[in-house]
Amino acid sequence: QCRLDLERTVASLQAHLRGAKAAERDRAIEAVLRELGQSAGSDRCVLFQFMDGGQRFGITHAWSAEGLRDGGMEGFDSLPTDAFPWWRDRMRAGELVHAAGLETMPTEAGAERYLLELRGTKAYMMAPVGFAKDGRGGSWYVRVREARPFGVADQDLLLESCGGWAEFLVRGRGGL
């Protein structure tokens, strides 16, 4: 039953995106991010895109819970992928990354951990959008108010929504 509810939620959000006119696309994406973030108990939910043949990545759309500074992702518009090799390798491998607390991140993720600490992140998960070889980007769910792990249902929601984002993009409804 939980799986069916998850699939219905993602299908509903995809329909919302498909129905959006080009001029309304950014607002529709942000509304979907809000719904996904709230469903997972996140404080932020973002989409990022790989650029320059995967050499750079940047946030394209973000939602933040009420009371948090707008987006909280300033300065994330174009970062070198090689500066964050741990994330880069996980996204290329098509893996979901989850840290219930930043102290649980491996030592080889030092640059990534430092960046998250600067933004006040306490827990996060991220997954790629698209396929491992031609990934277009990914999505982050972030908690800044508490270091609480994301549950299996939250992780499933992230993975399903990333599949939905990929379908939306592949069908030519727009890039991230």
KEKE-3310 file (N, C-alpha, C; in steps of 0.2 Angstrom, whole numbers, plus 5000, padded with zeros to 4 digits):
npx = (5004:5010:5019:5011:5004:5015:5019:5007:5008:5020:5016:5006:5012:5021:5011:5007:5018:5019:5007:5010:5012:5025:5029:5026:5034:5045:5039:5031:5040:5046:5035:5032:5044:5042:5031:5037:5048:5041:5034:5044:5049:5058:5069:5074:5073:5080:5085:5099:5110:5121:5134:5143:5148:5148:5158:5155:5143:5127:5114:5098:5084:5075:5068:5064:5059:5047:5053:5067:5081:5080:5081:5094:5105:5114:5127:5129:5128:5137:5148:5164:5164:5175:5180:5173:5174:5169:5155:5153:5157:5148:5136:5138:5139:5126:5120:5111:5114:5116:5116:5114:5119:5131:5143:5144:5148:5160:5179:5184:5175:5177:5178:5165:5158:5162:5157:5143:5142:5145:5133:5124:5119:5112:5108:5106:5101:5104:5101:5104:5098:5092:5101:5116:5127:5123:5119:5109:5108:5104:5095:5093:5088:5087:5090:5091:5087:5087:5097:5092:5089:5084:5070:5066:5055:5056:5068:5064:5054:5063:5070:5060:5055:5066:5067:5055:5058:5068:5061:5052:5062:5068:5057:5057:5052:5059:5075:5084)
npy = (4994:5006:5008:5009:5021:5030:5029:5035:5048:5053:5051:5060:5072:5073:5074:5087:5094:5091:5097:5111:5127:5133:5146:5145:5135:5135:5140:5129:5118:5122:5121:5108:5103:5108:5101:5088:5090:5093:5081:5072:5077:5087:5101:5108:5106:5102:5104:5100:5103:5096:5103:5109:5097:5089:5094:5104:5109:5115:5122:5123:5124:5127:5124:5130:5128:5137:5151:5148:5155:5161:5149:5145:5141:5149:5154:5141:5140:5137:5126:5117:5101:5092:5096:5090:5076:5064:5065:5067:5054:5046:5050:5048:5034:5031:5031:5032:5044:5046:5054:5053:5061:5073:5069:5056:5054:5048:5049:5052:5061:5074:5087:5089:5087:5099:5109:5107:5109:5123:5128:5125:5112:5097:5084:5074:5069:5063:5060:5054:5062:5055:5044:5034:5035:5046:5056:5070:5078:5080:5077:5085:5082:5090:5093:5105:5109:5098:5084:5071:5055:5051:5041:5024:5026:5039:5039:5031:5039:5050:5043:5039:5051:5056:5048:5052:5066:5064:5058:5068:5077:5070:5069:5081:5092:5102:5108:5106)
npz = (5000:5004:4994:4983:4986:4986:4972:4966:4971:4965:4952:4952:4954:4943:4933:4936:4932:4918:4914:4915:4908:4897:4902:4915:4920:4929:4941:4943:4945:4957:4965:4965:4971:4984:4988:4988:4997:5009:5010:5014:5025:5025:5026:5015:4998:4983:4965:4955:4941:4930:4920:4906:4900:4912:4920:4928:4941:4946:4956:4951:4954:4969:4985:5001:5018:5027:5036:5035:5027:5010:5000:5003:4996:4990:4980:4974:4961:4951:4952:4952:4947:4950:4962:4971:4972:4979:4979:4965:4960:4966:4960:4947:4947:4949:4962:4978:4990:5007:5022:5039:5048:5047:5053:5050:5037:5025:5027:5015:5009:5013:5007:5003:5015:5022:5014:5016:5030:5030:5025:5035:5036:5043:5040:5026:5009:4993:4976:4959:4944:4929:4919:4924:4915:4907:4915:4920:4931:4948:4964:4980:4996:5011:5028:5040:5052:5061:5065:5059:5053:5036:5032:5025:5017:5014:5006:4996:4990:4986:4976:4967:4963:4957:4946:4940:4937:4928:4917:4914:4909:4898:4890:4884:4890:4895:4901:4916)
capx = (5000:5014:5022:5006:5004:5021:5018:5002:5011:5025:5012:5002:5017:5023:5005:5007:5023:5017:5002:5013:5015:5032:5030:5025:5038:5049:5035:5028:5045:5047:5029:5034:5050:5039:5027:5042:5051:5037:5032:5050:5051:5065:5069:5075:5073:5083:5087:5105:5111:5128:5135:5150:5150:5149:5164:5152:5136:5124:5107:5093:5078:5076:5062:5065:5054:5046:5058:5074:5083:5077:5085:5100:5110:5118:5134:5129:5125:5142:5154:5168:5163:5181:5181:5168:5175:5165:5148:5153:5158:5142:5131:5140:5137:5118:5119:5108:5118:5112:5120:5109:5122:5137:5149:5144:5151:5167:5184:5186:5170:5179:5176:5157:5156:5164:5152:5137:5143:5145:5126:5120:5116:5113:5107:5104:5101:5104:5101:5105:5092:5094:5105:5122:5131:5121:5115:5108:5109:5102:5091:5095:5083:5091:5088:5095:5085:5089:5101:5087:5089:5078:5068:5066:5050:5059:5073:5060:5051:5068:5072:5055:5055:5072:5064:5050:5062:5072:5056:5050:5067:5068:5051:5058:5048:5063:5080:5084)
capy = (5000:5012:5009:5012:5028:5033:5030:5039:5054:5055:5052:5067:5078:5073:5077:5094:5097:5091:5102:5118:5130:5135:5152:5143:5129:5136:5139:5122:5114:5124:5119:5100:5103:5110:5095:5082:5091:5092:5074:5069:5081:5091:5109:5111:5102:5106:5101:5103:5101:5095:5108:5109:5090:5086:5097:5109:5108:5120:5122:5126:5126:5126:5126:5130:5128:5144:5153:5148:5160:5159:5144:5143:5138:5155:5151:5134:5141:5134:5123:5112:5094:5089:5098:5086:5069:5059:5066:5065:5047:5042:5052:5044:5027:5031:5029:5037:5046:5047:5055:5055:5066:5074:5065:5049:5054:5045:5054:5055:5066:5080:5093:5089:5089:5106:5113:5106:5112:5130:5129:5123:5105:5092:5078:5075:5063:5065:5055:5057:5062:5053:5038:5035:5038:5053:5060:5077:5081:5076:5081:5084:5083:5093:5095:5110:5110:5092:5078:5065:5051:5050:5034:5021:5029:5045:5037:5029:5045:5053:5039:5039:5058:5057:5045:5057:5072:5061:5057:5075:5080:5066:5070:5087:5097:5107:5106:5108)
capz = (5000:5004:4987:4978:4988:4983:4965:4965:4973:4960:4946:4952:4953:4936:4929:4937:4928:4911:4913:4916:4902:4897:4906:4922:4922:4935:4947:4944:4947:4964:4969:4966:4976:4990:4990:4989:5003:5014:5011:5016:5031:5023:5026:5009:4992:4977:4959:4952:4935:4927:4915:4903:4900:4918:4923:4933:4943:4950:4958:4946:4957:4976:4990:5008:5022:5030:5042:5032:5022:5004:4996:5007:4992:4987:4978:4971:4954:4946:4956:4949:4949:4952:4969:4975:4969:4982:4976:4958:4959:4968:4955:4941:4948:4950:4969:4982:4995:5013:5029:5045:5052:5043:5055:5047:5030:5026:5027:5008:5008:5017:5004:5003:5022:5023:5010:5019:5036:5029:5024:5041:5035:5048:5037:5019:5005:4986:4971:4952:4939:4923:4919:4926:4910:4904:4921:4919:4937:4954:4968:4987:5002:5016:5035:5043:5059:5066:5062:5059:5047:5032:5032:5019:5013:5011:5001:4990:4987:4982:4970:4962:4960:4952:4940:4937:4934:4922:4912:4912:4905:4892:4885:4881:4893:4897:4905:4923)
cpx = (5004:5017:5017:5005:5009:5021:5013:5004:5015:5021:5008:5007:5020:5017:5005:5012:5022:5012:5004:5015:5022:5034:5029:5029:5042:5045:5032:5033:5046:5041:5030:5039:5047:5035:5032:5045:5047:5035:5038:5052:5057:5064:5071:5075:5076:5085:5094:5106:5119:5128:5142:5152:5152:5155:5161:5145:5133:5117:5103:5087:5078:5069:5065:5059:5053:5051:5065:5075:5081:5082:5091:5105:5113:5125:5135:5127:5130:5148:5157:5166:5169:5183:5177:5168:5170:5158:5148:5153:5151:5136:5132:5138:5129:5116:5115:5113:5114:5116:5115:5112:5129:5143:5149:5147:5158:5172:5185:5180:5171:5177:5168:5155:5157:5159:5145:5137:5142:5137:5122:5117:5117:5112:5105:5104:5101:5104:5101:5098:5095:5098:5112:5127:5130:5117:5115:5109:5107:5097:5093:5088:5088:5087:5093:5093:5087:5093:5097:5088:5083:5076:5068:5061:5052:5064:5069:5057:5057:5070:5067:5054:5060:5070:5059:5053:5065:5067:5053:5055:5068:5063:5051:5054:5052:5069:5080:5086)
cpy = (5006:5013:5012:5019:5033:5034:5034:5047:5057:5056:5059:5073:5078:5076:5085:5097:5097:5096:5109:5121:5132:5141:5150:5137:5130:5136:5132:5117:5116:5121:5111:5099:5104:5104:5089:5084:5091:5085:5070:5072:5084:5098:5112:5105:5105:5101:5104:5100:5101:5100:5106:5101:5087:5089:5102:5107:5114:5119:5126:5128:5124:5128:5126:5131:5135:5145:5152:5153:5157:5155:5141:5140:5143:5152:5144:5135:5137:5132:5118:5105:5091:5091:5094:5079:5064:5059:5064:5058:5043:5044:5048:5037:5026:5029:5034:5038:5048:5048:5057:5060:5067:5070:5058:5048:5052:5051:5057:5060:5072:5086:5094:5090:5096:5110:5113:5109:5120:5132:5127:5116:5101:5085:5079:5069:5066:5059:5058:5057:5060:5046:5039:5037:5045:5057:5067:5081:5077:5080:5079:5085:5085:5094:5099:5111:5104:5087:5072:5061:5051:5042:5031:5024:5035:5044:5035:5035:5049:5050:5039:5046:5059:5054:5049:5063:5070:5061:5063:5078:5077:5067:5077:5093:5102:5104:5108:5115)
cpz = (5000:4997:4982:4980:4985:4976:4963:4966:4967:4954:4946:4951:4946:4931:4930:4933:4921:4909:4913:4909:4903:4902:4914:4925:4928:4942:4949:4947:4955:4968:4970:4971:4983:4992:4992:4996:5009:5016:5015:5023:5031:5025:5020:5004:4986:4971:4957:4945:4933:4921:4912:4903:4906:4922:4929:4935:4947:4951:4953:4949:4965:4980:4997:5012:5025:5036:5040:5027:5015:5000:5000:5003:4988:4986:4975:4964:4949:4950:4952:4952:4952:4959:4974:4973:4972:4979:4969:4956:4961:4963:4949:4941:4949:4957:4973:4988:5001:5019:5034:5049:5048:5046:5053:5040:5031:5025:5020:5005:5011:5014:5004:5010:5024:5020:5014:5026:5035:5028:5030:5040:5040:5045:5030:5015:4998:4982:4964:4948:4932:4924:4921:4921:4907:4909:4919:4926:4943:4958:4975:4991:5008:5023:5038:5051:5064:5061:5063:5053:5043:5032:5025:5014:5010:5005:4995:4986:4983:4976:4965:4959:4955:4945:4936:4934:4928:4916:4909:4907:4898:4887:4882:4884:4896:4901:4912:4923)
residu = (GLN:CYS:ARG:LEU:ASP:LEU:GLU:ARG:THR:VAL:ALA:SER:LEU:GLN:ALA:HIS:LEU:ARG:GLY:ALA:LYS:ALA:ALA:GLU:ARG:ASP:ARG:ALA:ILE:GLU:ALA:VAL:LEU:ARG:GLU:LEU:GLY:GLN:SER:ALA:GLY:SER:ASP:ARG:CYS:VAL:LEU:PHE:GLN:PHE:MET:ASP:GLY:GLY:GLN:ARG:PHE:GLY:ILE:THR:HIS:ALA:TRP:SER:ALA:GLU:GLY:LEU:ARG:ASP:GLY:GLY:MET:GLU:GLY:PHE:ASP:SER:LEU:PRO:THR:ASP:ALA:PHE:PRO:TRP:TRP:ARG:ASP:ARG:MET:ARG:ALA:GLY:GLU:LEU:VAL:HIS:ALA:ALA:GLY:LEU:GLU:THR:MET:PRO:THR:GLU:ALA:GLY:ALA:GLU:ARG:TYR:LEU:LEU:GLU:LEU:ARG:GLY:THR:LYS:ALA:TYR:MET:MET:ALA:PRO:VAL:GLY:PHE:ALA:LYS:ASP:GLY:ARG:GLY:GLY:SER:TRP:TYR:VAL:ARG:VAL:ARG:GLU:ALA:ARG:PRO:PHE:GLY:VAL:ALA:ASP:GLN:ASP:LEU:LEU:LEU:GLU:SER:CYS:GLY:GLY:TRP:ALA:GLU:PHE:LEU:VAL:ARG:GLY:ARG:GLY:GLY:LEU)
# end
